Amino acid sequence: MLVHHFLENSARRTPHKTALICGERRLSFAQVDEAANRLANALLTEGVKRGDRVAIYMDNPVEVAIAIFATLKAGAVFSVSNPSTKGDKLARMTHDLQPAALITANDTQRRRVVAEMLPVAAVPLVVWLGGVPTAEASLQPTASVRFRDWDDLLSRGETTSPCARTIDLDLATIIYTSGSTGTPKGVMSTHRNMVFLAGSMNSYLQNSHDDVILCALPLAFGYGLYQLITCMQLGSALALERNFAFPYRAVEIMARERVTGFPGVPTMFALLLGLKDLAGYDLSHLRYITNAGAALPLRHLAGLRAALPHVKIYCMYGQTECQRVSYLPPEDVDRKAGSVGIAIPGTEVYIIDENGAKVGPGVTGELVVRGSHVMRGYWEKPGETAETFRPGPIPGETVLYTGDLFRMDEDGYLYFVSRRDDIIKTRGEKVAPKEMEDALYGMPGMREVAVIGVPDDTLGEAIKVFAVPEEGVTLSEREVRAFCARHFEDFMMPKYIEFLAALPKSGSGKIDKKELRACAVLPGR
């Protein structure tokens, strides 16, 4: 089984069933499959070969899904980039990939960025959605770069599926990490990785071909990408939104399309809970909500349960290196409050100490993940691969050392403690920022909060709190300090408190602590 077989099988079973919804556009499985065949054959004609990389630089139109499956049908490897990615970072990623083709949109932002990308990587083929640019001299095709129009390629491509020689050990995609702790790395996933993971996710979410999933997450990130993959596997419908910047629009789509599943991140759920008239929309068909990317504050969890009492809420944890690690069954939300759950079906997790020995219940250590979803490694980075993907207990297998600190209870439920790199060492003690953040989210009037460590000549590291009050609420430093004094030990008291209108976010919606550290202004420094 290969990933593009999901689309082909669904197109055979239910050719006229809606596969993709994007605004007013609706494409059936047969239409998506035919378009993917046409583009795949055109790419092969243009010289794309088995194992070549195809970079896709768009947001969430249906053409991204078509480009993904066309790349796979051609035997190549796709890599989707978020349009919010800055030009210099995108240029580094393109240089890293050395793609045989780039598929993007003809608009001002994309033209500018592509002009920066072409000098750093020999991209032989650029496919433009919306017409080939003609105005900018910097974007004229050369002897080494061919420009092609998307519609023209599709019109010339054959409608039958090409005969690629792909096997399940071949790479299917390279997904870049956010780079929140350093330079972004390309995580290599094989067809086998992706097929296994899609089946495991569909299993614990109890998805079926009748589901309609709303995806307002970037397809450049694994959490968003696997909404597409799991829907194609089952033949369910996917409603694509470019982002969650307009939550009312998303809620209207949920009501109109009778959406049954809604994946999101904490910032999206905060916006959702901020809608004054949410109860006025018919969301009776919504079956479940999933949260990943960052821990869902308990206050937001309680708010979602109160606003949508009929909806199951799955709290999940994962990393780009394996996409999904664990899920908390909705029936355990109260019994295992604060947990990110148990290992997903078909996988195993355990916790080790600094010497690599497994630890027992309640002991904090590094989480290790076993399973067919553990990715191949980092593209062109053997050193970093060897550090993260190490030999497992069975000879010849590879397991993932996550770098995240967890503890596990007697029932096998996981509790996230901190990224190893996030631990704050102050006054000779270790402080987990998440512990403080979880408590501070319980402060009345607190909308968002982030805790970091900053260099301090006396303490080693001092604790700094970034706080975002609820709209219309004014919080003072004195109030925050008083709250901290009631909830934290002396060594956990923050030295600095800074109020912001909003916290910086990464393209995947996570709070960007790397940027907070870079711009942290300390008195007297």
C-alpha positions as CSV (number, residue, x, y, z in Angstrom):
1,M,0.0,0.0,0.0
2,L,1.3,3.4,-1.0
3,V,-0.1,6.8,0.1
4,H,-1.5,7.7,-3.3
5,H,-3.4,4.4,-3.4
6,F,-5.7,6.0,-0.8
7,L,-6.9,8.5,-3.4
8,E,-7.1,5.9,-6.1
9,N,-9.1,3.5,-4.0
10,S,-11.6,6.1,-2.8
11,A,-12.0,7.3,-6.4
12,R,-12.9,3.8,-7.5
13,R,-15.3,3.2,-4.6
14,T,-17.1,6.5,-4.5
15,P,-16.1,8.5,-7.6
16,H,-18.8,11.1,-7.4
17,K,-18.6,11.7,-3.6
18,T,-17.2,15.1,-2.5
19,A,-13.5,14.8,-1.5
20,L,-12.4,18.5,-1.1
21,I,-14.3,21.7,-0.2
22,C,-12.7,25.0,-0.5
23,G,-14.9,28.1,-0.5
24,E,-17.4,27.6,-3.3
25,R,-15.3,24.9,-4.9
26,R,-16.2,21.2,-4.5
27,L,-14.2,18.4,-6.1
28,S,-15.1,14.7,-6.2
29,F,-12.7,11.9,-5.6
30,A,-12.7,11.2,-9.3
31,Q,-12.0,14.8,-10.2
32,V,-9.0,15.0,-7.7
33,D,-7.7,11.7,-9.0
34,E,-7.9,12.7,-12.6
35,A,-6.2,16.1,-11.9
36,A,-3.5,14.4,-10.0
37,N,-2.9,11.9,-12.8
38,R,-2.7,14.7,-15.4
39,L,-0.2,16.7,-13.3
40,A,1.9,13.5,-12.5
41,N,2.2,12.6,-16.2
42,A,3.1,16.2,-17.0
43,L,5.8,16.3,-14.3
44,L,7.3,13.1,-15.7
45,T,7.3,14.6,-19.2
46,E,9.1,17.6,-17.8
47,G,11.8,15.4,-16.4
48,V,10.8,14.8,-12.8
49,K,12.1,11.3,-11.8
50,R,11.6,8.8,-9.1
51,G,13.0,10.1,-5.8
52,D,13.2,13.7,-6.9
53,R,11.9,16.3,-4.5
54,V,9.0,18.6,-5.5
55,A,8.6,21.7,-3.4
56,I,5.0,23.1,-3.0
57,Y,4.8,26.7,-1.8
58,M,1.1,27.5,-1.3
59,D,-1.4,27.8,1.5
60,N,-4.5,25.6,1.5
61,P,-6.2,25.6,-1.9
62,V,-7.3,22.3,-3.5
63,E,-4.3,22.5,-5.8
64,V,-2.0,21.7,-2.9
65,A,-3.8,18.3,-2.4
66,I,-3.7,17.7,-6.2
67,A,0.1,18.6,-6.2
68,I,0.8,16.3,-3.3
69,F,-0.8,13.2,-4.9
70,A,0.5,14.0,-8.3
71,T,4.1,14.1,-6.9
72,L,3.5,10.7,-5.3
73,K,2.0,9.2,-8.4
74,A,5.1,10.4,-10.3
75,G,7.3,8.5,-7.8
76,A,8.7,11.7,-6.3
77,V,8.8,13.2,-2.8
78,F,6.7,16.2,-1.9
79,S,7.6,19.0,0.6
80,V,5.0,21.6,1.4
81,S,6.1,25.1,2.7
82,N,4.0,27.5,4.6
83,P,3.4,30.8,2.8
84,S,4.2,32.5,6.2
85,T,7.7,31.2,6.0
86,K,10.2,34.1,5.6
87,G,12.2,34.3,2.4
88,D,15.6,33.7,3.8
89,K,14.4,30.6,5.7
90,L,12.6,29.3,2.7
91,A,15.8,29.8,0.6
92,R,17.8,27.7,3.1
93,M,15.1,25.0,2.9
94,T,15.1,25.1,-0.9
95,H,18.9,24.8,-1.0
96,D,18.6,21.9,1.4
97,L,16.0,20.1,-0.8
98,Q,17.5,20.8,-4.2
99,P,14.0,20.2,-5.7
100,A,13.5,19.1,-9.3
101,A,10.3,21.2,-9.4
102,L,8.6,24.1,-7.5
103,I,4.9,24.5,-7.6
104,T,3.6,27.9,-6.4
105,A,1.0,30.6,-7.0
106,N,1.4,33.7,-9.2
107,D,0.9,36.5,-6.6
108,T,3.1,39.3,-5.3
109,Q,4.4,37.5,-2.2
110,R,5.2,34.2,-4.0
111,R,6.9,36.0,-6.9
112,R,9.1,38.0,-4.5
113,V,10.1,34.9,-2.6
114,V,10.7,32.7,-5.6
115,A,13.0,35.4,-6.9
116,E,15.1,34.9,-3.8
117,M,14.9,31.1,-4.0
118,L,16.0,30.6,-7.5
119,P,19.6,31.9,-7.1
120,V,20.3,29.5,-4.2
121,A,19.1,26.3,-5.7
122,A,19.1,24.9,-9.2
123,V,15.3,24.4,-9.6
124,P,14.8,23.3,-13.2
125,L,11.0,23.6,-13.3
126,V,8.7,26.2,-11.8
127,V,4.9,25.6,-12.1
128,W,2.8,28.7,-11.6
129,L,-0.8,28.5,-10.5
130,G,-2.6,31.5,-11.9
131,G,-0.4,32.1,-15.0
132,V,3.3,32.4,-15.6
133,P,4.6,35.9,-14.5
134,T,5.6,38.1,-17.4
135,A,6.3,41.5,-15.8
136,E,9.3,41.0,-13.5
137,A,12.7,40.8,-15.2
138,S,14.0,38.8,-12.2
139,L,11.5,36.0,-12.9
140,Q,12.1,35.4,-16.6
141,P,12.8,31.8,-17.4
142,T,16.4,30.9,-18.4
143,A,18.2,28.0,-20.1
144,S,18.4,26.3,-16.7
145,V,14.9,27.2,-15.4
146,R,11.6,26.4,-17.2
147,F,8.4,28.2,-16.4
148,R,5.1,26.3,-16.9
149,D,1.5,27.2,-16.3
150,W,-0.6,24.9,-14.0
151,D,-3.6,24.8,-16.3
152,D,-1.5,24.2,-19.4
153,L,0.2,21.3,-17.8
154,L,-3.0,19.7,-16.7
155,S,-4.5,20.1,-20.1
156,R,-1.6,18.2,-21.7
157,G,-1.2,15.5,-19.1
158,E,-2.7,12.0,-19.6
159,T,-5.7,11.0,-17.4
160,T,-4.4,7.5,-16.6
161,S,-2.3,6.9,-13.6
162,P,1.5,6.7,-14.4
163,C,3.3,3.5,-13.8
164,A,5.8,4.6,-11.2
165,R,8.0,1.9,-9.6
166,T,7.6,3.2,-6.0
167,I,7.7,0.7,-3.1
168,D,6.6,1.4,0.5
169,L,10.2,1.9,1.7
170,D,10.6,4.9,-0.7
171,L,10.3,8.5,0.7
172,A,6.9,10.1,0.3
173,T,7.5,13.5,2.0
174,I,10.0,15.7,3.7
175,I,8.4,17.8,6.4
176,Y,10.4,20.6,8.0
177,T,10.5,21.2,11.7
178,S,9.4,24.7,12.9
179,G,13.0,25.5,13.9
180,S,11.8,26.7,17.3
181,T,14.9,25.2,18.9
182,G,17.4,25.8,16.0
183,T,17.7,25.5,12.2
184,P,14.7,23.7,10.6
185,K,15.4,20.1,9.7
186,G,13.7,18.1,7.0
187,V,12.1,15.0,8.5
188,M,11.9,12.1,6.0
189,S,8.8,10.0,5.9
190,T,8.3,6.9,3.8
191,H,5.1,5.6,2.3
192,R,5.1,2.9,5.0
193,N,5.4,5.5,7.8
194,M,2.5,7.5,6.4
195,V,0.2,4.5,5.7
196,F,0.7,3.1,9.2
197,L,0.1,6.4,10.9
198,A,-3.0,7.3,8.9
199,G,-4.6,3.9,9.9
200,S,-3.6,4.3,13.5
201,M,-5.1,7.9,13.7
202,N,-8.3,6.8,12.0
203,S,-8.6,3.9,14.4
204,Y,-8.5,5.9,17.7
205,L,-10.6,8.7,16.3
206,Q,-13.1,6.2,15.0
207,N,-13.3,8.0,11.6
208,S,-15.5,6.8,8.8
209,H,-16.3,7.6,5.2
210,D,-19.3,9.6,6.4
211,D,-17.1,12.2,8.3
212,V,-16.5,15.8,7.2
213,I,-13.3,17.3,8.6
214,L,-12.6,21.0,8.7
215,C,-8.9,21.8,8.3
216,A,-7.8,25.4,9.0
217,L,-4.3,24.1,9.7
218,P,-1.4,24.6,7.2
219,L,-0.9,21.5,5.1
220,A,2.8,22.3,5.4
221,F,2.7,20.9,9.0
222,G,2.1,17.3,9.8
223,Y,-1.0,18.0,11.9
224,G,-2.7,19.6,8.9
225,L,-1.3,17.3,6.3
226,Y,-2.6,14.2,8.0
227,Q,-6.2,15.5,7.9
228,L,-5.9,15.2,4.1
229,I,-4.2,11.8,4.2
230,T,-6.7,10.2,6.7
231,C,-9.7,11.6,4.7
232,M,-8.3,10.1,1.5
233,Q,-7.8,6.8,3.1
234,L,-11.4,6.5,4.2
235,G,-13.1,8.4,1.5
236,S,-14.3,11.2,3.8
237,A,-14.6,14.8,2.9
238,L,-12.1,17.5,3.8
239,A,-13.1,21.2,4.0
240,L,-10.0,23.4,3.6
241,E,-9.6,26.8,5.1
242,R,-6.5,28.9,4.6
243,N,-6.3,29.8,8.3
244,F,-8.4,30.5,11.4
245,A,-8.0,34.3,11.2
246,F,-11.7,34.7,10.7
247,P,-13.3,32.3,13.2
248,Y,-16.9,33.2,12.3
249,R,-16.2,32.1,8.7
250,A,-14.9,28.7,10.0
251,V,-17.9,28.3,12.3
252,E,-20.3,29.1,9.4
253,I,-18.5,26.4,7.3
254,M,-18.9,23.9,10.2
255,A,-22.6,24.5,10.4
256,R,-23.2,24.6,6.6
257,E,-21.1,21.5,5.8
258,R,-22.2,19.6,8.9
259,V,-18.6,19.1,9.9
260,T,-18.0,16.2,12.2
261,G,-14.3,16.7,13.1
262,F,-12.4,19.8,13.9
263,P,-8.6,19.7,14.6
264,G,-7.0,22.7,16.1
265,V,-4.4,24.2,18.4
266,P,-4.9,26.2,21.6
267,T,-4.8,29.6,19.9
268,M,-7.6,28.6,17.6
269,F,-9.8,27.3,20.5
270,A,-9.2,30.5,22.4
271,L,-10.6,32.4,19.4
272,L,-13.5,30.0,19.2
273,L,-14.4,30.4,22.8
274,G,-14.2,34.2,22.4
275,L,-17.2,34.2,20.0
276,K,-20.1,35.7,21.8
277,D,-22.8,33.9,19.8
278,L,-21.3,30.5,19.3
279,A,-24.5,28.8,20.6
280,G,-26.4,30.4,17.7
281,Y,-24.7,28.0,15.2
282,D,-25.9,24.5,14.5
283,L,-22.9,22.4,15.5
284,S,-25.0,19.4,16.4
285,H,-23.1,17.2,13.8
286,L,-19.7,18.0,15.3
287,R,-18.5,14.7,16.8
288,Y,-15.0,15.5,18.0
289,I,-12.3,18.1,18.5
290,T,-8.6,17.3,18.5
291,N,-5.9,19.4,20.1
292,A,-2.2,19.1,19.3
293,G,0.9,21.3,18.8
294,A,0.8,22.6,22.4
295,A,-1.0,21.6,25.6
296,L,-4.6,22.8,25.8
297,P,-4.9,24.9,29.0
298,L,-7.4,23.3,31.4
299,R,-9.5,26.4,31.4
300,H,-9.9,26.2,27.6
301,L,-10.7,22.5,27.9
302,A,-13.4,23.3,30.4
303,G,-14.8,26.1,28.2
304,L,-15.0,23.8,25.2
305,R,-16.8,21.2,27.2
306,A,-19.3,23.7,28.5
307,A,-19.9,25.3,25.1
308,L,-20.1,22.0,23.2
309,P,-21.2,19.3,25.7
310,H,-22.0,16.7,23.0
311,V,-18.5,16.9,21.5
312,K,-15.6,14.5,22.3
313,I,-12.3,16.2,22.9
314,Y,-9.1,14.4,22.2
315,C,-5.9,15.9,23.7
316,M,-2.9,14.6,21.8
317,Y,0.9,14.9,21.7
318,G,3.3,14.4,18.8
319,Q,6.5,15.5,17.1
320,T,7.3,16.1,13.5
321,E,9.7,13.1,13.8
322,C,6.8,10.7,14.2
323,Q,3.8,13.1,14.0
324,R,1.6,11.4,16.7
325,V,2.7,9.8,19.9
326,S,-0.3,9.7,22.2
327,Y,-3.9,10.6,22.7
328,L,-6.1,11.0,25.7
329,P,-9.4,9.1,25.3
330,P,-12.3,11.6,25.9
331,E,-13.8,9.4,28.6
332,D,-10.5,9.9,30.6
333,V,-10.4,13.7,30.5
334,D,-11.6,14.0,34.1
335,R,-9.9,10.8,35.5
336,K,-6.6,11.7,34.0
337,A,-6.6,15.5,34.0
338,G,-3.5,17.1,32.5
339,S,-2.4,13.9,30.7
340,V,-1.7,13.6,27.0
341,G,-2.9,10.0,27.2
342,I,-1.7,6.7,26.0
343,A,0.4,5.5,23.0
344,I,-1.5,5.5,19.7
345,P,-2.6,2.0,18.4
346,G,0.3,-0.1,17.2
347,T,3.1,1.8,19.0
348,E,5.0,1.7,22.3
349,V,6.4,4.4,24.5
350,Y,8.7,4.3,27.5
351,I,10.7,6.8,29.7
352,I,14.4,6.6,30.4
353,D,16.8,8.3,32.8
354,E,20.1,10.1,31.9
355,N,21.9,6.8,31.7
356,G,19.4,5.3,29.2
357,A,17.7,3.0,31.8
358,K,13.9,2.6,31.8
359,V,12.2,4.3,34.8
360,G,9.1,3.4,36.7
361,P,5.8,5.2,37.3
362,G,6.0,8.8,38.5
363,V,9.7,9.3,37.6
364,T,10.5,12.1,35.2
365,G,12.8,11.2,32.2
366,E,13.1,11.4,28.4
367,L,10.3,9.9,26.3
368,V,11.3,7.3,23.7
369,V,8.9,6.2,21.0
370,R,8.7,2.9,19.1
371,G,6.6,2.2,16.1
372,S,6.3,2.1,12.3
373,H,5.5,5.9,12.4
374,V,9.1,6.7,13.5
375,M,10.4,8.5,10.5
376,R,13.6,7.7,8.5
377,G,15.6,10.6,9.8
378,Y,16.7,14.1,8.9
379,W,17.3,14.9,5.2
380,E,21.0,15.3,4.5
381,K,21.8,15.5,8.2
382,P,23.4,12.2,9.4
383,G,24.8,13.6,12.6
384,E,21.5,15.0,13.9
385,T,19.8,11.8,12.7
386,A,22.1,9.7,14.8
387,E,21.4,11.8,17.9
388,T,17.6,11.6,17.6
389,F,16.9,8.3,15.8
390,R,18.9,5.6,17.7
391,P,19.0,1.8,17.9
392,G,16.1,0.3,19.8
393,P,15.7,-2.8,21.9
394,I,15.3,-5.1,18.9
395,P,18.4,-5.4,16.7
396,G,18.0,-3.4,13.5
397,E,15.2,-1.2,14.7
398,T,15.2,2.5,15.1
399,V,13.4,4.4,17.9
400,L,12.9,8.1,18.5
401,Y,14.5,9.9,21.4
402,T,12.1,12.9,21.7
403,G,14.2,15.2,23.9
404,D,11.0,15.8,25.8
405,L,10.7,15.2,29.6
406,F,7.6,13.1,30.7
407,R,6.4,11.0,33.5
408,M,4.1,8.1,33.2
409,D,1.5,6.9,35.8
410,E,0.8,3.3,36.8
411,D,-1.8,2.9,34.0
412,G,0.6,4.0,31.2
413,Y,-0.8,7.6,30.9
414,L,1.8,10.2,29.9
415,Y,2.2,13.6,31.5
416,F,4.3,16.2,29.7
417,V,6.8,18.0,31.9
418,S,9.0,20.1,29.6
419,R,11.2,20.2,26.6
420,R,14.6,19.3,27.9
421,D,15.9,22.6,26.5
422,D,13.1,24.6,28.2
423,I,14.0,23.6,31.7
424,I,14.9,26.7,33.7
425,K,17.8,26.2,36.2
426,T,17.4,28.9,38.8
427,R,18.8,29.2,42.4
428,G,20.1,25.6,42.0
429,E,16.6,24.3,41.3
430,K,15.0,23.1,38.1
431,V,11.7,24.7,37.0
432,A,9.4,23.3,34.3
433,P,7.8,26.3,32.5
434,K,4.7,24.3,31.7
435,E,3.9,23.8,35.4
436,M,3.9,27.5,35.9
437,E,2.0,28.2,32.7
438,D,-0.7,25.7,33.6
439,A,-1.2,27.5,37.0
440,L,-1.1,31.0,35.5
441,Y,-3.8,30.1,33.0
442,G,-6.1,29.7,36.0
443,M,-5.7,33.3,37.0
444,P,-8.9,35.3,36.2
445,G,-8.4,37.6,33.3
446,M,-5.4,35.7,31.8
447,R,-5.8,34.9,28.1
448,E,-2.2,33.7,27.2
449,V,1.0,33.2,29.1
450,A,4.5,32.0,28.4
451,V,7.4,31.4,30.9
452,I,11.0,31.4,29.9
453,G,14.4,31.5,31.5
454,V,16.8,34.5,30.9
455,P,20.5,34.8,31.8
456,D,21.1,36.2,35.3
457,D,24.5,36.7,36.9
458,T,23.3,35.8,40.4
459,L,20.5,33.2,39.8
460,G,22.0,31.5,36.8
461,E,18.7,31.9,35.1
462,A,15.9,34.2,36.1
463,I,12.2,33.4,35.4
464,K,10.4,35.8,33.1
465,V,6.6,35.7,32.6
466,F,5.0,37.1,29.4
467,A,1.3,37.7,30.0
468,V,-1.6,38.6,27.7
469,P,-4.8,39.7,29.6
470,E,-8.3,39.0,28.3
471,E,-9.8,41.7,26.1
472,G,-11.1,44.5,28.3
473,V,-9.2,43.3,31.3
474,T,-6.3,45.1,33.0
475,L,-3.8,43.1,35.0
476,S,-1.1,44.6,37.1
477,E,2.4,43.2,37.9
478,R,1.4,43.2,41.5
479,E,-1.6,41.0,40.9
480,V,0.4,38.5,39.0
481,R,3.1,38.4,41.7
482,A,0.4,37.9,44.3
483,F,-1.0,35.0,42.3
484,C,2.4,33.5,41.9
485,A,3.1,33.8,45.6
486,R,-0.1,31.8,46.4
487,H,0.7,29.0,43.9
488,F,4.5,28.7,43.6
489,E,7.5,28.0,45.8
490,D,10.0,30.8,46.5
491,F,12.5,29.6,43.8
492,M,9.7,29.7,41.2
493,M,8.8,33.3,41.7
494,P,9.3,35.3,38.5
495,K,11.9,38.1,38.5
496,Y,10.4,39.8,35.4
497,I,6.8,40.2,34.2
498,E,6.0,41.7,30.9
499,F,2.5,42.4,29.5
500,L,1.9,42.0,25.7
501,A,-1.1,42.5,23.4
502,A,-0.4,39.0,21.9
503,L,2.3,36.4,22.0
504,P,4.3,35.6,18.9
505,K,3.2,32.5,17.1
506,S,4.9,30.1,14.7
507,G,3.4,29.1,11.4
508,S,1.8,26.1,13.1
509,G,0.1,28.3,15.8
510,K,2.5,27.5,18.6
511,I,3.7,30.2,21.0
512,D,7.2,31.0,19.6
513,K,9.5,31.0,22.7
514,K,12.5,31.4,20.5
515,E,11.3,34.8,19.4
516,L,10.4,35.7,23.0
517,R,13.9,34.9,24.1
518,A,15.3,36.9,21.2
519,C,13.3,40.0,22.0
520,A,13.3,39.7,25.8
521,V,14.2,43.1,27.3
522,L,15.5,43.0,30.8
523,P,15.8,46.1,33.1
524,G,19.4,47.3,33.3
525,R,20.6,45.3,30.3
